[in-house]
Amino acid sequence: MATFTIQILNSSGFSKSYVIFFEPPQVQADGASPTVFANAWVTFSPIANGSFDQLTYDDRIDAFWGRTPSQLAPGVTVGSGGSVPVDTSSKDGVTFTGAGSVGFGTVSPDQATVTGAYMITSESDFNQTSGYVFGMSKPAQTPIAAPVATFLAEPNENYNIIPVVKFYVADGAYTVGEVIDVKSASANAGVIDFTGLAQTTATATQGSNGLFSVQYS
């Protein structure tokens, strides 16, 4: 399993908090495809000017289910749920049960119907008022995988979820799992994409003008 490192160097002249979040995955459903939201994946407490912090992670991804106290929108935090590792190369799929023993069943290969995807299939034992969300999660700062992308779950549906391995580094104070306004937060963010690169370390530096530059090594 490949390992990657993201470093954040603060050269802004100010003490800053930072967040790393994903480009939301593509999601295809049998019915209408849902609106997919990005969640704060990794957060960094204020980093002093001239200092840095870093994150090391592997290429594992998890299917995720959770619950939200309200409609998904920027500022809402998805802080509970469950996850299970999946492999898009084998088109893994997993079924979600929303009543009784809530959660995912056994992961099975050759379930997704789209190349590069994993599938979440929902049972018909819940409804919109249950507040369930599906999506993608990934381990980082703790052994518990944090949600990185979520969408409202519908019963009796099949979702092909196609991860996009592209990251954003932005300044700002967020809570892990908090829904991010991607359009706003990514406008001046650093973009990190290891696709097709031999390098495994990316250093995102925020300069005195507030903008980010990214170097790979």
Backbone as ProteinMPNN parsed JSONL, in Angstrom:
{"seq_chain_A": "MATFTIQILNSSGFSKSYVIFFEPPQVQADGASPTVFANAWVTFSPIANGSFDQLTYDDRIDAFWGRTPSQLAPGVTVGSGGSVPVDTSSKDGVTFTGAGSVGFGTVSPDQATVTGAYMITSESDFNQTSGYVFGMSKPAQTPIAAPVATFLAEPNENYNIIPVVKFYVADGAYTVGEVIDVKSASANAGVIDFTGLAQTTATATQGSNGLFSVQYS", "coords_chain_A": {"N_chain_A": [[0.849, -1.192, 0.0], [0.629, 2.154, -0.932], [2.274, 5.035, 0.491], [1.831, 8.416, 1.467], [2.8, 11.87, 1.986], [1.724, 14.951, 3.254], [2.779, 18.181, 3.688], [2.455, 21.207, 5.505], [3.5, 24.431, 5.312], [3.75, 27.367, 7.016], [4.157, 30.484, 5.941], [3.005, 32.897, 6.085], [3.133, 35.081, 7.71], [1.471, 35.283, 9.812], [-0.107, 33.576, 12.583], [-1.815, 30.624, 11.829], [-4.697, 28.499, 11.362], [-5.339, 25.381, 9.706], [-6.836, 23.316, 7.112], [-7.397, 20.181, 5.523], [-9.057, 18.959, 2.729], [-11.049, 16.876, 0.526], [-11.485, 16.745, -3.058], [-14.817, 16.352, -3.963], [-16.193, 13.058, -4.512], [-17.347, 11.476, -7.572], [-20.722, 10.55, -7.871], [-22.988, 8.14, -8.789], [-26.323, 7.214, -9.155], [-29.126, 4.914, -9.24], [-31.498, 6.275, -9.385], [-32.001, 9.8, -9.318], [-28.872, 11.42, -9.269], [-27.177, 12.267, -6.27], [-26.538, 15.394, -4.45], [-23.262, 16.026, -3.585], [-21.252, 16.55, -0.776], [-18.256, 18.029, 0.514], [-16.284, 17.146, 3.324], [-14.458, 18.313, 6.174], [-11.394, 16.838, 6.403], [-8.761, 16.544, 7.641], [-7.562, 18.513, 10.278], [-5.595, 21.282, 11.404], [-4.305, 22.692, 14.275], [-3.626, 26.145, 15.227], [-0.785, 27.058, 13.399], [2.302, 28.427, 13.906], [3.786, 31.342, 12.409], [6.35, 30.632, 10.098], [6.569, 28.04, 10.883], [5.788, 24.482, 10.574], [3.566, 21.718, 9.843], [2.593, 18.267, 9.446], [1.119, 15.522, 7.6], [0.864, 12.056, 7.274], [-0.275, 9.475, 5.223], [-2.043, 6.603, 3.858], [-3.209, 4.854, 0.854], [-5.713, 3.836, 1.403], [-9.276, 3.679, 1.283], [-12.582, 4.159, 2.606], [-15.953, 2.976, 2.654], [-18.665, 4.912, 3.824], [-21.112, 5.536, 6.364], [-23.382, 7.666, 8.064], [-24.96, 9.93, 10.401], [-26.867, 12.892, 10.4], [-27.766, 15.851, 12.177], [-29.315, 17.675, 10.881], [-30.216, 19.091, 7.659], [-27.739, 18.499, 5.172], [-25.253, 20.881, 4.882], [-22.967, 23.643, 4.486], [-21.019, 24.042, 7.405], [-22.393, 22.243, 8.995], [-21.725, 19.423, 11.007], [-20.748, 16.128, 10.505], [-20.541, 13.743, 12.682], [-20.754, 11.138, 13.62], [-21.142, 7.6, 13.033], [-20.29, 4.952, 10.773], [-17.78, 2.882, 9.158], [-16.186, 1.043, 6.47], [-13.441, -0.614, 5.0], [-12.909, -0.462, 1.468], [-12.315, -1.616, -1.899], [-11.679, -0.21, -4.894], [-10.6, -1.298, -7.175], [-11.471, -3.895, -7.288], [-14.104, -3.488, -7.46], [-15.718, -3.333, -5.121], [-18.632, -3.814, -3.058], [-21.175, -2.881, -0.672], [-23.846, -3.418, 1.62], [-26.286, -1.395, 3.211], [-28.047, -1.367, 6.237], [-30.779, 0.139, 7.756], [-32.372, -0.102, 10.02], [-32.901, -1.751, 13.171], [-30.141, -3.697, 13.529], [-28.128, -1.416, 12.819], [-26.117, -0.411, 10.093], [-23.284, -1.37, 7.979], [-23.149, -4.369, 5.985], [-21.434, -7.358, 5.006], [-18.566, -6.856, 2.982], [-18.479, -7.233, -0.511], [-16.97, -8.341, -3.566], [-17.089, -7.149, -7.036], [-19.513, -5.731, -7.23], [-20.009, -3.014, -7.745], [-21.015, -1.117, -10.595], [-19.583, 0.5, -12.2], [-16.429, 1.292, -13.519], [-13.62, 1.742, -11.396], [-15.034, 2.375, -9.155], [-16.78, 2.035, -5.965], [-19.585, 0.427, -4.423], [-22.513, 1.392, -2.639], [-25.32, -0.071, -1.355], [-28.606, 0.483, -0.4], [-30.952, -0.652, 2.007], [-34.584, -0.933, 2.294], [-35.513, -0.022, 4.712], [-35.653, 2.423, 6.064], [-36.27, 6.006, 6.137], [-36.441, 9.416, 4.843], [-36.547, 10.97, 7.165], [-34.882, 9.708, 8.898], [-32.341, 10.679, 8.696], [-29.951, 9.696, 7.612], [-26.716, 9.551, 6.091], [-24.565, 8.834, 3.324], [-21.31, 7.991, 1.963], [-17.834, 8.691, 1.699], [-14.952, 7.839, 3.579], [-11.845, 8.267, 5.417], [-8.948, 7.151, 7.081], [-6.807, 9.105, 9.223], [-5.724, 11.232, 11.318], [-6.497, 9.791, 13.539], [-7.235, 6.342, 14.482], [-9.854, 5.981, 13.684], [-11.746, 6.27, 10.815], [-12.292, 9.314, 9.175], [-15.096, 11.145, 7.91], [-14.98, 12.2, 4.544], [-16.451, 12.917, 2.395], [-19.885, 13.366, 1.837], [-23.355, 12.52, 1.34], [-26.941, 12.819, 1.166], [-28.73, 9.959, 2.156], [-30.802, 7.68, 0.442], [-33.491, 5.301, 0.7], [-33.541, 1.897, -0.602], [-31.752, 2.008, -2.864], [-29.041, 2.164, -5.234], [-25.709, 3.136, -5.149], [-23.028, 4.134, -7.039], [-19.845, 5.026, -6.268], [-17.259, 7.066, -7.095], [-14.091, 7.666, -6.339], [-12.172, 10.71, -6.227], [-8.942, 11.442, -6.27], [-7.805, 13.954, -5.104], [-6.639, 16.75, -3.401], [-7.298, 19.562, -1.236], [-5.716, 22.276, 0.393], [-6.398, 24.572, 2.815], [-6.64, 27.704, 4.635], [-8.117, 28.271, 7.858], [-10.407, 27.665, 10.573], [-11.713, 24.639, 11.347], [-13.888, 21.833, 12.158], [-13.252, 18.357, 12.353], [-14.991, 16.466, 9.989], [-16.797, 18.434, 9.429], [-18.976, 20.027, 7.144], [-17.857, 21.559, 4.212], [-17.82, 24.592, 2.39], [-17.056, 24.159, -0.668], [-16.645, 25.642, -3.031], [-16.076, 28.221, -2.091], [-13.984, 27.777, -0.194], [-12.006, 26.526, -1.705], [-11.164, 28.42, -3.479], [-8.842, 29.973, -3.007], [-7.115, 28.021, -2.263], [-4.457, 25.575, -1.743], [-3.679, 23.141, -4.165], [-3.415, 19.679, -4.3], [-2.292, 16.887, -5.965], [-1.435, 13.708, -6.533], [-1.618, 12.08, -8.699], [-0.257, 10.149, -11.233], [2.325, 10.893, -10.574], [5.717, 10.319, -9.536], [6.705, 11.187, -7.159], [6.127, 11.319, -3.606], [5.668, 13.104, -1.587], [4.171, 16.162, -0.747], [4.536, 19.593, -0.414], [2.849, 22.228, 0.833], [2.926, 25.608, 0.786], [2.0, 28.519, 2.399], [2.177, 31.777, 1.445], [3.217, 35.238, 2.108], [1.347, 36.71, 0.774], [-0.946, 35.35, 1.131], [-1.566, 33.322, -0.601], [-1.2, 29.905, -1.846], [1.56, 27.785, -2.638], [2.659, 24.797, -4.19], [4.914, 22.16, -3.867], [6.502, 19.197, -5.021], [8.161, 16.267, -3.84]], "CA_chain_A": [[0.0, 0.0, 0.0], [1.452, 3.361, -1.059], [2.198, 6.016, 1.575], [2.049, 9.778, 1.001], [2.939, 12.88, 3.032], [1.381, 16.334, 2.944], [3.347, 19.129, 4.641], [1.942, 22.574, 5.423], [4.465, 25.413, 5.816], [3.119, 28.675, 7.183], [5.033, 31.645, 5.749], [2.05, 33.986, 5.832], [3.363, 36.21, 8.612], [0.493, 35.208, 10.897], [-0.441, 32.243, 13.061], [-2.988, 30.199, 11.072], [-5.217, 27.134, 11.386], [-5.456, 24.863, 8.344], [-7.678, 22.146, 6.904], [-7.249, 19.438, 4.271], [-10.297, 18.316, 2.316], [-11.013, 16.208, -0.758], [-12.419, 16.993, -4.146], [-15.885, 15.362, -3.772], [-16.227, 11.985, -5.511], [-18.513, 11.38, -8.443], [-21.68, 9.569, -7.368], [-24.046, 7.797, -9.731], [-27.379, 6.436, -8.526], [-30.142, 4.423, -10.168], [-32.389, 7.418, -9.544], [-31.25, 11.044, -9.505], [-27.611, 11.457, -8.534], [-27.303, 13.214, -5.156], [-25.557, 16.457, -4.241], [-22.199, 15.498, -2.734], [-20.577, 17.59, -0.01], [-16.939, 17.727, 1.075], [-16.15, 17.324, 4.772], [-13.085, 18.541, 6.645], [-10.755, 15.548, 6.673], [-7.697, 16.736, 8.636], [-7.447, 19.901, 10.721], [-4.359, 21.625, 12.11], [-4.397, 23.829, 15.193], [-2.793, 27.239, 14.712], [0.641, 26.853, 13.12], [2.964, 29.726, 13.99], [4.515, 31.769, 11.218], [7.666, 30.02, 10.001], [6.512, 26.654, 11.352], [5.074, 23.574, 9.68], [3.028, 20.469, 10.374], [2.454, 17.353, 8.332], [0.232, 14.376, 7.68], [1.232, 10.906, 6.465], [-1.451, 8.627, 5.049], [-1.929, 5.617, 2.777], [-4.248, 5.007, -0.156], [-6.964, 3.191, 1.815], [-10.51, 4.445, 1.375], [-13.667, 3.435, 3.255], [-17.352, 3.353, 2.491], [-19.068, 5.57, 5.071], [-22.483, 5.929, 6.667], [-23.449, 8.484, 9.266], [-26.227, 10.606, 10.663], [-26.726, 14.335, 10.563], [-28.901, 16.412, 12.918], [-30.068, 18.585, 10.019], [-29.848, 18.959, 6.259], [-26.323, 18.732, 4.902], [-24.969, 22.232, 4.417], [-21.733, 24.138, 5.103], [-21.1, 24.309, 8.837], [-22.944, 21.072, 9.678], [-20.695, 18.425, 11.253], [-21.124, 14.715, 10.553], [-19.596, 13.288, 13.687], [-20.972, 9.767, 14.074], [-21.463, 6.683, 11.947], [-19.428, 3.79, 10.665], [-17.102, 2.772, 7.872], [-15.576, -0.234, 6.183], [-12.533, -0.477, 3.861], [-13.357, -0.989, 0.179], [-11.304, -1.598, -2.95], [-12.328, 0.117, -6.163], [-10.066, -2.142, -8.245], [-12.289, -5.105, -7.332], [-15.499, -3.029, -7.524], [-16.383, -3.764, -3.894], [-19.924, -3.255, -2.699], [-21.618, -3.168, 0.685], [-25.259, -3.093, 1.828], [-26.576, -0.676, 4.45], [-29.316, -1.619, 6.915], [-31.077, 1.338, 8.532], [-33.192, -0.396, 11.2], [-32.384, -2.903, 13.91], [-28.676, -3.643, 13.601], [-27.814, -0.396, 11.819], [-24.749, -0.377, 9.618], [-22.932, -2.093, 6.767], [-22.941, -5.801, 6.035], [-20.16, -7.851, 4.498], [-18.106, -6.303, 1.708], [-18.381, -8.243, -1.564], [-16.412, -7.805, -4.809], [-17.876, -7.168, -8.272], [-20.847, -5.176, -7.01], [-20.111, -1.731, -8.441], [-21.253, -1.275, -12.032], [-18.766, 1.5, -12.87], [-14.996, 1.091, -13.29], [-13.018, 2.682, -10.453], [-16.029, 2.754, -8.142], [-17.339, 1.071, -5.026], [-21.034, 0.606, -4.386], [-23.314, 1.276, -1.415], [-26.719, -0.416, -1.619], [-29.399, 0.729, 0.81], [-32.196, -1.391, 2.202], [-35.783, -0.078, 2.291], [-36.001, -0.008, 6.096], [-35.553, 3.751, 6.676], [-36.776, 7.052, 5.244], [-35.706, 10.684, 4.895], [-36.501, 11.499, 8.529], [-33.836, 9.011, 9.655], [-31.144, 11.527, 8.684], [-28.739, 8.976, 7.241], [-25.892, 9.998, 4.971], [-23.547, 7.906, 2.833], [-20.19, 8.69, 1.357], [-16.474, 8.161, 1.74], [-14.158, 8.254, 4.737], [-10.43, 7.905, 5.294], [-8.193, 7.341, 8.327], [-5.737, 10.109, 9.16], [-5.127, 11.587, 12.603], [-6.856, 8.769, 14.521], [-7.573, 5.084, 13.802], [-11.218, 6.052, 13.167], [-11.801, 6.964, 9.529], [-13.102, 10.53, 9.207], [-15.807, 11.361, 6.647], [-14.38, 13.202, 3.652], [-17.487, 13.313, 1.445], [-21.154, 12.811, 2.268], [-24.578, 12.913, 0.642], [-28.124, 12.28, 1.824], [-29.016, 8.585, 1.763], [-32.171, 7.296, 0.138], [-33.684, 3.851, 0.813], [-33.741, 1.094, -1.807], [-31.003, 2.683, -3.918], [-27.666, 1.743, -5.484], [-24.827, 4.276, -5.396], [-21.656, 3.938, -7.476], [-19.059, 6.147, -5.756], [-15.98, 7.066, -7.797], [-13.218, 8.621, -5.645], [-11.27, 11.617, -6.944], [-7.833, 11.581, -5.32], [-7.302, 15.327, -5.245], [-6.784, 17.384, -2.092], [-7.154, 21.014, -1.084], [-5.225, 22.78, 1.677], [-6.891, 25.945, 2.982], [-6.579, 28.183, 6.01], [-9.421, 28.383, 8.495], [-10.641, 26.773, 11.702], [-12.807, 23.708, 11.08], [-13.98, 20.613, 12.942], [-13.229, 17.163, 11.514], [-16.34, 16.056, 9.615], [-17.634, 19.598, 9.12], [-19.211, 20.255, 5.722], [-17.127, 22.736, 3.74], [-18.248, 25.249, 1.156], [-15.897, 23.897, -1.52], [-16.447, 26.739, -3.979], [-15.45, 29.332, -1.38], [-12.735, 27.387, 0.464], [-10.995, 26.105, -2.668], [-10.814, 29.529, -4.375], [-7.457, 30.37, -2.76], [-6.473, 26.889, -1.59], [-3.432, 24.83, -2.44], [-4.211, 21.925, -4.771], [-2.45, 18.584, -4.256], [-2.749, 15.747, -6.754], [-0.294, 12.833, -6.791], [-1.918, 11.218, -9.84], [0.757, 10.079, -12.27], [3.617, 11.385, -10.104], [6.572, 9.389, -8.802], [6.931, 11.762, -5.833], [5.14, 10.925, -2.596], [5.545, 14.176, -0.593], [3.771, 17.47, -1.266], [4.662, 20.675, 0.564], [2.016, 23.384, 0.512], [3.413, 26.78, 1.517], [1.193, 29.74, 2.297], [3.064, 32.925, 1.466], [2.77, 36.479, 2.748], [0.189, 37.217, 0.036], [-2.079, 34.496, 1.468], [-1.738, 32.262, -1.587], [-0.44, 28.683, -1.627], [2.346, 27.148, -3.691], [2.83, 23.383, -3.853], [6.09, 21.508, -4.439], [6.525, 17.751, -4.819], [9.508, 15.717, -3.672]], "C_chain_A": [[0.889, 1.248, 0.0], [1.209, 4.321, 0.105], [2.578, 7.39, 1.044], [2.135, 10.723, 2.199], [2.533, 14.243, 2.484], [1.939, 17.217, 4.059], [2.718, 20.501, 4.412], [2.959, 23.492, 6.084], [3.788, 26.778, 5.848], [4.169, 29.773, 7.066], [4.203, 32.888, 5.496], [2.35, 35.247, 6.638], [2.428, 36.216, 9.802], [0.36, 33.753, 11.357], [-1.76, 31.827, 12.404], [-3.381, 28.753, 11.408], [-5.429, 26.687, 9.945], [-6.353, 23.633, 8.316], [-7.306, 21.507, 5.569], [-8.591, 18.798, 3.955], [-10.168, 17.799, 0.891], [-11.877, 16.923, -1.795], [-13.531, 15.945, -3.992], [-15.878, 14.299, -4.867], [-17.422, 12.142, -6.447], [-19.424, 10.289, -7.89], [-22.787, 9.379, -8.393], [-25.042, 6.883, -9.039], [-28.341, 5.932, -9.591], [-31.172, 5.516, -10.437], [-31.56, 8.662, -9.824], [-29.982, 11.01, -8.675], [-27.672, 12.539, -7.464], [-26.289, 14.344, -5.226], [-24.536, 15.963, -3.227], [-21.454, 16.656, -2.081], [-19.207, 17.109, 0.463], [-16.959, 18.007, 2.569], [-14.687, 17.564, 5.119], [-12.483, 17.204, 7.05], [-9.733, 15.668, 7.798], [-7.628, 18.214, 8.981], [-6.148, 20.092, 11.495], [-4.622, 22.837, 12.991], [-3.456, 24.917, 14.721], [-1.313, 26.876, 14.598], [1.291, 28.228, 13.089], [3.655, 30.06, 12.675], [5.93, 31.189, 11.227], [7.708, 28.578, 10.451], [5.723, 25.793, 10.363], [4.487, 22.42, 10.469], [2.813, 19.548, 9.181], [1.533, 16.193, 8.652], [0.793, 13.29, 6.774], [0.045, 9.953, 6.413], [-1.173, 7.605, 3.952], [-3.129, 5.745, 1.854], [-5.529, 4.234, 0.152], [-8.127, 4.177, 1.747], [-11.591, 3.556, 1.976], [-15.014, 3.906, 2.735], [-17.839, 3.87, 3.84], [-20.588, 5.7, 5.156], [-22.462, 6.744, 7.945], [-24.844, 9.051, 9.439], [-25.952, 12.083, 10.851], [-27.947, 14.88, 11.274], [-29.773, 17.32, 12.064], [-29.682, 18.329, 8.572], [-28.358, 19.227, 6.083], [-26.146, 20.111, 4.286], [-23.672, 22.677, 5.072], [-21.936, 24.508, 6.563], [-21.664, 23.155, 9.637], [-21.848, 20.024, 9.825], [-21.291, 17.026, 11.315], [-20.119, 14.039, 11.473], [-19.81, 11.89, 14.197], [-21.347, 8.899, 12.889], [-20.55, 5.487, 11.963], [-18.817, 3.712, 9.289], [-16.503, 1.389, 7.731], [-14.666, -0.056, 4.968], [-13.108, -1.125, 2.6], [-12.236, -0.816, -0.843], [-11.999, -1.338, -4.282], [-11.818, -0.763, -7.3], [-10.843, -3.442, -8.379], [-13.777, -4.782, -7.305], [-16.303, -3.499, -6.307], [-17.729, -3.082, -3.706], [-20.328, -3.683, -1.309], [-23.06, -2.7, 0.835], [-25.456, -2.448, 3.186], [-27.969, -1.027, 4.946], [-29.598, -0.47, 7.87], [-31.922, 1.121, 9.759], [-32.645, -1.647, 11.871], [-30.89, -2.775, 14.094], [-28.183, -2.716, 12.498], [-26.353, -0.493, 11.397], [-24.562, -1.181, 8.347], [-22.833, -3.59, 7.037], [-21.566, -6.156, 5.503], [-19.825, -7.216, 3.148], [-17.944, -7.44, 0.701], [-17.814, -7.618, -2.836], [-17.416, -7.868, -5.958], [-19.324, -6.734, -8.065], [-21.04, -3.853, -7.745], [-20.256, -1.972, -9.936], [-20.467, -0.261, -12.855], [-17.302, 1.238, -12.529], [-14.44, 2.164, -12.356], [-13.938, 3.114, -9.339], [-16.189, 1.659, -7.091], [-18.821, 1.385, -4.9], [-21.565, 0.518, -2.962], [-24.749, 1.025, -1.847], [-27.504, -0.244, -0.33], [-30.645, -0.149, 0.827], [-33.367, -0.402, 2.226], [-36.367, 0.093, 3.686], [-35.761, 1.323, 6.81], [-36.141, 4.755, 5.691], [-36.007, 8.342, 5.495], [-35.554, 11.218, 6.31], [-35.42, 10.823, 9.374], [-32.541, 9.813, 9.695], [-29.863, 10.818, 8.328], [-28.028, 9.65, 6.066], [-24.939, 8.88, 4.598], [-22.376, 8.707, 2.293], [-18.896, 7.929, 1.473], [-15.771, 8.68, 2.982], [-12.738, 7.735, 4.566], [-9.738, 8.119, 6.629], [-7.11, 8.409, 8.135], [-5.137, 10.32, 10.541], [-5.464, 10.617, 13.724], [-7.153, 7.486, 13.772], [-8.974, 5.086, 13.202], [-11.217, 6.863, 11.876], [-12.753, 8.15, 9.614], [-13.836, 10.7, 7.88], [-15.145, 12.456, 5.828], [-15.372, 13.672, 2.597], [-18.791, 12.633, 1.843], [-22.294, 13.317, 1.384], [-25.757, 12.249, 1.341], [-28.461, 10.904, 1.263], [-30.501, 8.391, 1.502], [-32.309, 5.785, 0.282], [-33.82, 3.202, -0.562], [-33.05, 1.708, -3.025], [-29.615, 2.069, -4.039], [-26.833, 2.958, -5.842], [-23.443, 3.779, -5.829], [-20.869, 5.191, -7.087], [-17.652, 6.049, -6.333], [-15.06, 8.098, -7.143], [-12.395, 9.469, -6.617], [-10.139, 11.933, -5.979], [-7.139, 12.921, -5.561], [-7.631, 16.054, -3.95], [-6.683, 18.904, -2.2], [-6.605, 21.304, 0.308], [-5.648, 24.237, 1.775], [-6.675, 26.384, 4.422], [-7.995, 28.352, 6.544], [-9.566, 27.353, 9.594], [-11.888, 25.933, 11.435], [-12.773, 22.569, 12.081], [-13.953, 19.43, 11.983], [-14.659, 16.705, 11.246], [-17.257, 17.199, 9.241], [-17.753, 19.779, 7.609], [-18.591, 21.593, 5.324], [-17.78, 23.286, 2.483], [-17.065, 25.178, 0.194], [-15.609, 25.07, -2.452], [-15.707, 27.898, -3.331], [-14.064, 28.946, -0.862], [-11.637, 27.045, -0.532], [-10.507, 27.246, -3.56], [-9.351, 29.94, -4.233], [-6.657, 29.26, -2.089], [-5.319, 26.342, -2.413], [-4.032, 23.533, -2.953], [-3.112, 20.872, -4.815], [-3.027, 17.387, -4.982], [-1.523, 14.909, -7.119], [-0.486, 11.954, -8.026], [-0.815, 11.295, -10.9], [2.137, 10.54, -11.856], [4.399, 10.283, -9.392], [6.793, 9.877, -7.37], [5.794, 11.385, -4.879], [4.972, 11.956, -1.481], [5.168, 15.472, -1.295], [3.886, 18.486, -0.138], [3.873, 21.869, 0.073], [2.446, 24.548, 1.394], [2.461, 27.949, 1.311], [2.123, 30.938, 2.471], [2.45, 34.15, 2.105], [1.596, 37.124, 2.025], [-1.063, 36.383, 0.286], [-2.301, 33.346, 0.516], [-0.825, 31.079, -1.293], [0.371, 28.319, -2.867], [2.624, 25.733, -3.236], [4.039, 22.836, -4.595], [6.056, 20.025, -4.08], [7.961, 17.266, -4.701], [9.429, 14.235, -3.334]], "O_chain_A": [[1.788, 1.378, 0.83], [0.102, 4.412, 0.635], [3.526, 7.524, 0.27], [1.62, 10.429, 3.278], [2.945, 14.637, 1.393], [1.614, 17.027, 5.231], [2.478, 20.905, 3.274], [3.248, 23.354, 7.273], [3.315, 27.275, 4.826], [4.974, 29.971, 7.976], [4.624, 33.807, 4.794], [1.888, 36.338, 6.302], [2.561, 37.047, 10.701], [0.675, 32.823, 10.614], [-2.722, 32.594, 12.419], [-2.532, 27.908, 11.695], [-5.671, 27.512, 9.064], [-6.6, 22.996, 9.34], [-6.949, 22.194, 4.613], [-9.196, 18.164, 4.819], [-9.291, 18.227, 0.142], [-12.85, 17.602, -1.468], [-13.226, 14.755, -3.9], [-15.589, 14.604, -6.024], [-18.381, 12.852, -6.142], [-18.952, 9.226, -7.488], [-23.437, 10.337, -8.81], [-24.659, 5.895, -8.412], [-28.374, 6.452, -10.707], [-31.657, 5.669, -11.558], [-30.53, 8.585, -10.493], [-30.009, 10.616, -7.509], [-28.175, 13.631, -7.729], [-25.305, 14.268, -5.962], [-24.9, 15.529, -2.135], [-21.073, 17.619, -2.747], [-19.023, 15.932, 0.773], [-17.567, 18.974, 3.026], [-13.789, 17.075, 4.434], [-13.002, 16.521, 7.934], [-9.834, 14.964, 8.803], [-7.635, 19.069, 8.094], [-5.666, 19.173, 12.158], [-5.097, 23.872, 12.523], [-2.575, 24.657, 13.902], [-0.681, 26.448, 15.564], [0.872, 29.097, 12.324], [4.057, 29.17, 11.926], [6.624, 31.247, 12.242], [8.764, 27.947, 10.409], [5.081, 26.302, 9.444], [4.863, 22.176, 11.615], [2.848, 19.995, 8.035], [1.213, 15.923, 9.81], [1.16, 13.565, 5.631], [-0.567, 9.658, 7.439], [-0.196, 7.722, 3.212], [-3.967, 6.628, 2.034], [-6.343, 4.003, -0.742], [-7.99, 5.348, 2.103], [-11.521, 2.332, 1.866], [-15.196, 5.081, 2.417], [-17.469, 3.331, 4.883], [-21.261, 5.942, 4.154], [-21.613, 6.53, 8.811], [-25.778, 8.696, 8.719], [-24.92, 12.47, 11.399], [-29.061, 14.426, 11.012], [-30.866, 17.696, 12.486], [-28.891, 17.427, 8.298], [-27.788, 20.08, 6.764], [-26.8, 20.461, 3.303], [-23.303, 22.143, 6.118], [-22.895, 25.194, 6.918], [-21.442, 23.084, 10.846], [-21.116, 19.76, 8.871], [-22.222, 16.769, 12.078], [-18.977, 13.793, 11.083], [-19.119, 11.471, 15.126], [-21.813, 9.398, 11.864], [-20.088, 5.052, 13.018], [-19.266, 4.383, 8.359], [-16.329, 0.659, 8.707], [-15.066, 0.586, 3.997], [-13.714, -2.195, 2.659], [-11.339, 0.011, -0.677], [-12.806, -2.147, -4.739], [-12.524, -0.958, -8.289], [-10.877, -4.034, -9.457], [-14.613, -5.672, -7.15], [-17.421, -3.997, -6.443], [-17.942, -1.945, -4.127], [-19.884, -4.719, -0.815], [-23.453, -1.696, 0.241], [-24.881, -2.881, 4.185], [-28.942, -0.994, 4.192], [-28.757, -0.136, 8.705], [-32.178, 2.077, 10.491], [-32.012, -2.488, 11.233], [-30.421, -1.842, 14.747], [-27.862, -3.155, 11.394], [-25.463, -0.637, 12.235], [-25.525, -1.617, 7.716], [-22.49, -4.026, 8.136], [-20.643, -5.341, 5.548], [-20.691, -7.06, 2.287], [-17.353, -8.476, 1.008], [-18.144, -6.476, -3.154], [-18.444, -8.54, -5.874], [-20.244, -7.301, -8.654], [-22.108, -3.598, -8.303], [-19.687, -2.92, -10.477], [-20.656, -0.165, -14.068], [-16.973, 0.988, -11.37], [-14.748, 3.346, -12.503], [-13.671, 4.099, -8.651], [-15.788, 0.513, -7.298], [-19.258, 2.486, -5.234], [-21.126, -0.321, -2.176], [-25.326, 1.802, -2.607], [-27.113, -0.765, 0.714], [-31.298, -0.357, -0.195], [-33.166, 0.812, 2.183], [-37.567, 0.324, 3.838], [-35.673, 1.352, 8.037], [-36.47, 4.407, 4.557], [-35.044, 8.363, 6.262], [-34.546, 11.849, 6.629], [-35.079, 11.315, 10.45], [-31.735, 9.653, 10.612], [-28.783, 11.278, 8.7], [-28.655, 10.232, 5.181], [-24.549, 8.075, 5.444], [-22.436, 9.931, 2.179], [-18.853, 6.703, 1.363], [-15.971, 9.825, 3.387], [-12.455, 6.896, 3.71], [-9.92, 9.165, 7.253], [-6.574, 8.588, 7.041], [-4.158, 9.667, 10.901], [-4.792, 10.612, 14.756], [-7.311, 7.513, 12.551], [-9.264, 4.288, 12.311], [-10.746, 8.0, 11.846], [-13.888, 8.01, 10.07], [-13.262, 10.429, 6.826], [-14.792, 13.512, 6.354], [-15.163, 14.711, 1.97], [-18.795, 11.442, 2.154], [-22.21, 14.381, 0.771], [-25.594, 11.239, 2.025], [-28.477, 10.705, 0.048], [-31.346, 8.88, 2.251], [-31.355, 5.054, 0.017], [-34.164, 3.855, -1.547], [-33.665, 1.904, -4.073], [-29.079, 1.524, -3.074], [-27.198, 3.726, -6.732], [-22.767, 3.083, -5.071], [-21.195, 6.292, -7.53], [-16.939, 5.075, -6.093], [-15.233, 9.295, -7.371], [-11.982, 9.004, -7.679], [-10.351, 12.618, -4.978], [-6.053, 12.998, -6.135], [-8.757, 15.986, -3.458], [-6.072, 19.447, -3.12], [-6.985, 20.655, 1.283], [-5.298, 25.048, 0.917], [-6.543, 25.554, 5.321], [-8.944, 28.549, 5.784], [-8.933, 26.298, 9.56], [-12.99, 26.469, 11.314], [-11.773, 22.356, 12.767], [-14.562, 19.487, 10.915], [-15.452, 16.571, 12.178], [-18.377, 16.971, 8.784], [-16.762, 19.695, 6.884], [-18.77, 22.609, 5.995], [-18.234, 22.533, 1.622], [-16.177, 26.03, 0.23], [-14.452, 25.446, -2.638], [-14.817, 28.491, -3.939], [-13.093, 29.677, -1.056], [-10.458, 27.248, -0.243], [-9.549, 27.074, -4.314], [-8.69, 30.225, -5.231], [-5.65, 29.519, -1.43], [-5.209, 26.602, -3.611], [-4.812, 22.892, -2.25], [-2.013, 21.131, -5.305], [-4.121, 16.923, -4.658], [-0.68, 15.335, -7.908], [0.396, 11.164, -8.362], [-0.488, 12.373, -11.396], [3.044, 10.582, -12.688], [3.818, 9.423, -8.731], [7.041, 9.074, -6.471], [4.657, 11.164, -5.296], [4.223, 11.723, -0.533], [5.764, 15.839, -2.307], [3.387, 18.259, 0.964], [4.181, 22.452, -0.966], [2.339, 24.474, 2.619], [2.157, 28.321, 0.178], [2.771, 31.094, 3.506], [1.316, 34.119, 2.583], [0.92, 37.986, 2.585], [-2.12, 36.667, -0.276], [-3.133, 32.478, 0.78], [0.182, 31.209, -0.597], [-0.074, 28.518, -3.997], [2.806, 25.482, -2.045], [4.174, 23.024, -5.804], [5.64, 19.645, -2.986], [8.861, 17.777, -5.367], [10.46, 13.587, -3.153]]}, "name": "protein", "num_of_chains": 1, "seq": "MATFTIQILNSSGFSKSYVIFFEPPQVQADGASPTVFANAWVTFSPIANGSFDQLTYDDRIDAFWGRTPSQLAPGVTVGSGGSVPVDTSSKDGVTFTGAGSVGFGTVSPDQATVTGAYMITSESDFNQTSGYVFGMSKPAQTPIAAPVATFLAEPNENYNIIPVVKFYVADGAYTVGEVIDVKSASANAGVIDFTGLAQTTATATQGSNGLFSVQYS"}
